[in-house]
Amino acid sequence: MAKRESVQKKLQRIRPPRVQLTYDVEVGDGKESKELPFVVGVMGDFSAASELEKTKLKDKKFINVDLDNIDEVMESLAPRAAFQVENTLTEEGGRMSVDLTFNSMEDFRPEQVVQQVDPLRKLVEARERLTDLRNKISNSERLEDLLDEVLKNTDQVRQLSAEAENE
């Protein structure tokens, strides 16, 4: 996999940084302007619902995070979000438990989040199967005629539905 360009270099190429710290230094008979790097240190308990053992604040160390190591840092910290949401997927409603674990930045993508929530994953799988069926129907007139015939026969539709529920 090709190494990605750092965000800082990309931003510097596209537009100058918003924060530029400079100071003037006397070098010989002239003055030279030096730029200081902008570094931020953030302290906090970001483990949230992580199942890893929590360390005391005095024992914590700063972790240097950049574009190249963010996935490894996330995997080592095992950030987790566990919460309840309204269940809008079924008519019964109620609440549904959601438990998300993030081991890399890729895990924040919607398609990865869906894979961690079982009812959503099942809906996406059903959608993919329906898309495959639609594509097969559009390529086969015989299959399209057969499905039209099946859908017109309501008894057969009920029977197929019952068989599908039993599987």
C-alpha positions as CSV (number, residue, x, y, z in Angstrom):
1,M,0.0,0.0,0.0
2,A,1.4,3.4,-1.0
3,K,2.2,5.7,1.9
4,R,-0.1,8.6,2.2
5,E,1.1,12.2,2.1
6,S,0.9,13.8,5.6
7,V,-2.0,16.2,6.2
8,Q,0.5,19.0,7.1
9,K,2.4,18.7,3.8
10,K,-0.9,18.5,1.8
11,L,-2.3,21.6,3.6
12,Q,1.0,23.5,3.1
13,R,0.8,22.7,-0.6
14,I,-2.9,23.7,-0.9
15,R,-3.0,26.6,1.5
16,P,-0.6,28.0,4.2
17,P,-1.3,26.9,7.8
18,R,-3.6,29.0,9.9
19,V,-1.1,29.1,12.8
20,Q,2.4,30.3,12.0
21,L,4.7,30.9,14.9
22,T,7.8,32.9,13.9
23,Y,10.5,34.7,15.7
24,D,13.4,36.9,14.5
25,V,16.9,35.8,15.2
26,E,20.0,37.9,14.7
27,V,22.5,36.0,12.5
28,G,25.7,38.0,12.0
29,D,24.7,41.5,10.8
30,G,21.2,40.5,9.7
31,K,18.0,39.2,11.1
32,E,16.5,35.9,10.1
33,S,12.9,34.8,10.6
34,K,12.6,31.3,12.0
35,E,9.4,29.3,12.1
36,L,8.4,27.2,15.1
37,P,6.5,24.0,14.7
38,F,3.0,24.1,16.1
39,V,2.6,21.2,18.6
40,V,-0.4,20.4,20.7
41,G,-0.5,18.2,23.8
42,V,-3.9,16.9,24.8
43,M,-4.5,15.2,28.1
44,G,-7.7,13.3,29.0
45,D,-9.4,10.0,29.6
46,F,-10.2,8.9,26.1
47,S,-10.7,5.2,27.0
48,A,-14.4,5.7,27.6
49,A,-16.0,2.3,27.5
50,S,-12.7,0.5,26.6
51,E,-12.3,-2.9,28.2
52,L,-8.6,-2.3,28.8
53,E,-7.3,-1.8,32.3
54,K,-7.2,1.9,33.1
55,T,-3.9,3.4,34.2
56,K,-3.5,6.2,36.8
57,L,-3.0,9.7,35.5
58,K,0.5,9.9,37.0
59,D,1.5,6.7,35.1
60,K,0.3,7.9,31.7
61,K,2.7,8.8,29.0
62,F,2.3,11.1,26.1
63,I,1.7,9.3,22.8
64,N,3.0,10.9,19.6
65,V,0.2,10.5,17.1
66,D,0.6,11.2,13.4
67,L,-0.8,10.1,10.1
68,D,1.6,7.1,9.9
69,N,0.9,5.6,13.3
70,I,-2.7,6.5,14.1
71,D,-4.0,3.0,13.4
72,E,-1.5,1.4,15.7
73,V,-2.2,3.9,18.5
74,M,-6.0,3.3,18.1
75,E,-5.5,-0.5,18.2
76,S,-3.4,-0.2,21.3
77,L,-6.0,2.0,23.1
78,A,-9.0,0.1,21.8
79,P,-11.5,2.9,22.0
80,R,-15.1,1.7,22.4
81,A,-18.5,3.3,22.4
82,A,-21.4,1.4,24.0
83,F,-24.8,3.0,24.2
84,Q,-28.6,2.6,23.6
85,V,-30.4,4.0,20.7
86,E,-34.1,4.2,19.6
87,N,-34.9,1.1,17.4
88,T,-36.4,2.6,14.3
89,L,-35.8,-0.6,12.3
90,T,-38.8,-2.5,13.6
91,E,-42.4,-1.6,14.2
92,E,-42.1,-2.7,17.9
93,G,-39.6,0.2,18.4
94,G,-38.0,0.2,21.9
95,R,-34.3,0.6,22.5
96,M,-31.4,-1.2,20.9
97,S,-27.9,-1.7,22.3
98,V,-25.0,-0.6,20.1
99,D,-21.4,-1.6,21.0
100,L,-18.7,-0.2,18.6
101,T,-15.0,-0.8,18.8
102,F,-12.5,1.2,16.7
103,N,-9.2,-0.3,15.9
104,S,-8.3,2.0,13.0
105,M,-9.5,5.2,11.3
106,E,-11.2,2.9,8.7
107,D,-13.5,1.7,11.5
108,F,-15.2,5.1,11.5
109,R,-16.5,4.7,7.9
110,P,-20.2,4.0,7.7
111,E,-19.8,0.7,6.0
112,Q,-17.6,-0.5,8.9
113,V,-19.9,0.8,11.6
114,V,-22.8,-1.1,9.9
115,Q,-20.8,-4.3,10.2
116,Q,-20.7,-4.0,14.0
117,V,-24.4,-3.4,14.4
118,D,-26.1,-6.8,13.7
119,P,-29.6,-5.5,12.6
120,L,-28.0,-3.0,10.2
121,R,-25.6,-5.6,8.9
122,K,-28.5,-7.9,8.1
123,L,-30.3,-5.0,6.2
124,V,-27.3,-4.3,4.2
125,E,-26.8,-7.9,3.3
126,A,-30.5,-8.1,2.2
127,R,-30.1,-5.0,0.1
128,E,-27.0,-6.5,-1.6
129,R,-29.0,-9.7,-2.3
130,L,-31.9,-7.7,-3.8
131,T,-29.4,-5.7,-5.9
132,D,-27.9,-8.9,-7.2
133,L,-31.4,-10.2,-8.0
134,R,-32.3,-7.0,-9.8
135,N,-29.2,-7.3,-11.9
136,K,-29.9,-10.9,-12.8
137,I,-33.5,-10.1,-13.7
138,S,-32.4,-7.3,-16.0
139,N,-30.1,-9.8,-17.8
140,S,-32.7,-12.6,-18.1
141,E,-36.2,-12.3,-19.6
142,R,-37.0,-15.8,-18.6
143,L,-36.2,-15.1,-15.0
144,E,-38.2,-11.9,-15.1
145,D,-41.3,-13.7,-16.5
146,L,-40.9,-16.4,-13.9
147,L,-40.9,-13.8,-11.1
148,D,-43.9,-12.0,-12.5
149,E,-45.7,-15.3,-12.5
150,V,-44.7,-16.1,-8.9
151,L,-45.8,-12.7,-7.7
152,K,-49.2,-13.0,-9.4
153,N,-49.8,-16.2,-7.5
154,T,-50.3,-15.0,-3.9
155,D,-50.5,-18.5,-2.4
156,Q,-47.1,-19.3,-3.8
157,V,-45.7,-16.0,-2.4
158,R,-47.0,-16.9,1.1
159,Q,-45.5,-20.4,0.8
160,L,-42.1,-19.0,-0.3
161,S,-42.2,-16.4,2.5
162,A,-42.9,-19.1,5.1
163,E,-40.1,-21.2,3.7
164,A,-37.7,-18.2,3.9
165,E,-38.7,-17.6,7.5
166,N,-38.0,-21.2,8.5
167,E,-34.4,-21.1,7.1
